[in-house]
Amino acid sequence: MTEAFYVPIGEGLYLPTQHTAGPWTPDAQHFGPPSALLVRALEEVEAPHASQLARVTIEILGPAPLKELSVRARVERPGRSVEWLEAELSHGERVVGRASAWRIATSDTTAVATPEGPALPPPDDLPTSSWPEGWHGGYLDAVEWRRVEGALDEPGPATVWGRQRVALVDGEKPSALQRLFVLADSGNGISNFLDPREWWFINSELTVHLRRPPLGDWIGVDAATLVGPNGIGTATTTLHDVSGPIASGAQALLVRPRQAG
């Protein structure tokens, strides 16, 4: 098996590998790799000056099949200091995901930067974390998981480290933000408290606000899920690198018994 989430096959097309398969079904991708592929497209949009993606929202418009995908990105609203970017991920004529992003011109604010907050325990000496019974491998096997507090296979809030074992695109080294987004979509799974054999808790979107790109290969995800009385929930995350927290994420969740369809 190719040691990457995607294989480029020319003309802007990418073929997903089994590493992208999600925990709910092996026939659809976990949306971490598609999110990172959309961010890769946003990063490739030429910038007139030094800038950074400050907020990215991924809209999940349907299951991403393990079939060839195309991705494109553009500047939707140019600006000297702040720009609005959009990207689109499609299978044939069907759009499966969209990304929108604010790209902001960077400057030196070191003198007034606020403390990032306490760092998580380093991942190297922490135990590995498995996942709940009934979830499929694929994406879960393609990431190395280390438990800080709680675990993927324990109900409730949890903090884990993750490091992707494979490239995003075959033959490329993933960027810092691509590594972040491979993991950022996992907050609802990491902090699940419902039996995944009996409940759906699927996110329809992901929004990440970034202060800076991560350093190093490990991404820390400190996640908690709250569910309301009407089948809607929210998973919130604080995203870390080895130095401390660097971003915050949120996901809107559909929560429903599996037998309800």
N, C-alpha and C positions, 0 to 999 in steps of 0.2 A: 504494500500500500504506500502511495506517495506520502511523504512526511510533511504535509501541508494541508490547510483547510481548503485551498482552492488551487486549481491548475489553470493557468492562462492558456487559451486555445486559439487566440488571435481575434482580430477585429473587435476588441473590447469585450470579449466573452470569457467567462470563467466557469470551470466545471467543478462543482463541490465534490469533495471526497467524503468517505464515511466518517471522517473525523468531525464533520459538521452536524451529524445526526443528533437530534435532541432527545431529552429524557422521556418525553411523552410518547413519541412514536419514532421509529427509525426511518420513517418515510418523509419527515420534515426536519428542517435544520433548527437547532438551537439558535436563537437570534443574536448571540454574541458574535460569531464570525461574520454574519451579514452586516451587523452594526459596524464592525471594524472595517469591512470592505467599503461601506459607504463613507466612513471617515477617511480612508485611504484616498477615495476620489475627491473629497473635500480638500485634503492636503495637497493634491496635485493641481488645484486651481491656482493659477499664477497670481501672486500678490505684488502690488506695486511698491510695497515697503515692508519692513519687518513687522510681523503681526502674529497673532496667536488665536486659535479657536477658543472662545470664552464660554460659549454655551452651545451644546448640540442636542437636538431632539430627534429621536428616531421614531417614526410612526410605522407600526407594524400593520400592514394592510391585508395580510393573509399569510398562510403558511408558505415558507420558502422551500420549494421542492429540492431534492438532490438531483437537479437537472441544470443545464447550462443557464447562466445568468448574465445579463448585461448591466453595466453601471455607468452613469454619466453624472457630471456635476457642472455647475455654472455659478457665476455671480448674478444674483437676482437683483441686488441693489448695491451699486458701487458707492464708495465714499472715501474721503481722505483718512478718516480715523476709524470709522466703523463700517463694515460691509456685511451684507446679508447673502449667504450662500445657500444653495439647495443642491441635493443629490437624489438620484432615483435608481432603484434596483428593480430589475424586471426579469421575468421569465417569458420570453416571447412578447406578446402584447399585454400581458398581465403584470401590473406593477405590484410587487410584494412588499416594498418598503420605501419610505422617503426619509430623507434627513434634511433638517434646516439648521443653520448655524449662524451665530454672530461671530465675525472675525474682527478683532480689535487691534489697532496699531499698538505695538509695545513701546515702552519707555522704561527708564531706570527709576524704580520706586523702592529700591533697597532700603533707603534711609527711613521710610515710613511704613515698611511692610510689617504686618501684624504677625505675631508668633503663630506657627502652623498648628501647634498643639502637640500632645504627647505622642511619641512613636509607639507602634505596636512592638511586642517582643519579636526579635528577628526570627525568620522562618526556618533557618537551617537546622535547629535543634528541636523543632516542634514535631509532634506526631502527625502522621498522615490522617486524612479524613475520607471516609467512604460516603456513599449516598444511600437514600432510602430504598428499601426493597421494592422492586417493580419498575424502577427507572432504568432506562437503557443506557448503554455506554456511549460510544461515539465521541461527542464533545466532552463528556465527563472524563473519559479515558485520555483525551488529548490535553488535559490540564492536570498538573500536579497540584494536589490540594494539601494544605497543612492547617491544622486546627489551632486557633488561639483560644477561643472561648466558644462553647457550644460546638456544633458540627453540622454538616449537611444532613447526616442521618439521625440527628436529634431534633425534636420539635422546639420551636421558639427562636428568639433572636440568636444570632451567631456572628462570630468574627473569624474569618479564615484568610489565609494567604493562598493565592493561585499563581501558577507560572505555566504558560503554555509550553507544551512539549514539541509542538510542530510550528512551522512557519505559517503566516497568514496566506501568502501567495507563494507558490513554489518558486524557488530560486531567489527569493527576496528576504532580507532581514526586516522584520516589522518595526515600524516606528514606535516611539514611546506612546503616542496616543492610540495607535492601533492595538498595542498590548493592553492598554487600559480598557478599551471598548470590548475586547474579547471577553473580559471579566465583568464589566459593569452591568450587563444584562442578567447577571446571575443572582441579584439581590433577593428576588422573590423565592428562588429555590433554596438559597442558603438559609434564609430566615423562615422557611415554611414551618407551620405548626399543625397542618392538616395532613391526613393520610393521603398520599398521592394516588393510591389505588381506589380511593373513594371520592376524592374531590379534585376539581379543576381549580387552579389559581394561576391563571395565565395573564401575562401583561400585554396590553395593547399599545404601549409606548414606553420609551425610556428617555428621560431628560437628565443631562449631566452638565453641571456648572463647574468650570475648571479655573483654578488659580494658577497652576503651572503644570507642565508635563511631568510624568513620573520619571524617576531615575532608577535604573536597574530593571531586571526581568520580573521581579515579584510585585504583584498587585495585592494589596490588602483590601478586603471587603467587610465592612462592619455593617450588618444589615438587620432590619426589624420590619415585620409585617403587621399591619393593623387591618382588621376587617370590620366593615359596618354591617347594619342589619338588612341591607337590601341587595346583597350580592356584589358589592363593590368594595375593593380594598386598596391599600397603598403600601408599597414596599419602599422604604427609604434607606439609603446607604451613605456611609462616609467611606471614601476611597483613599487609600494610603499608598505611599511607597515606603522604603525602609527608613526615610527621614521623618515621616509624619503624614498627617492628612493633607491631601492636595485637591480634592474635589468632592462634590456631593451629588448624589443621584436620587431619582425617584421614578417609580413605575406605577401606573394605574392598572388595577387588577380586576379581571372577571373572576368571581368566585361562585362556584356552583357545584352541586353534587354531580358526579359523573353520570349517574343514571338519568339525570335531567336532560342530557344531550348537549 
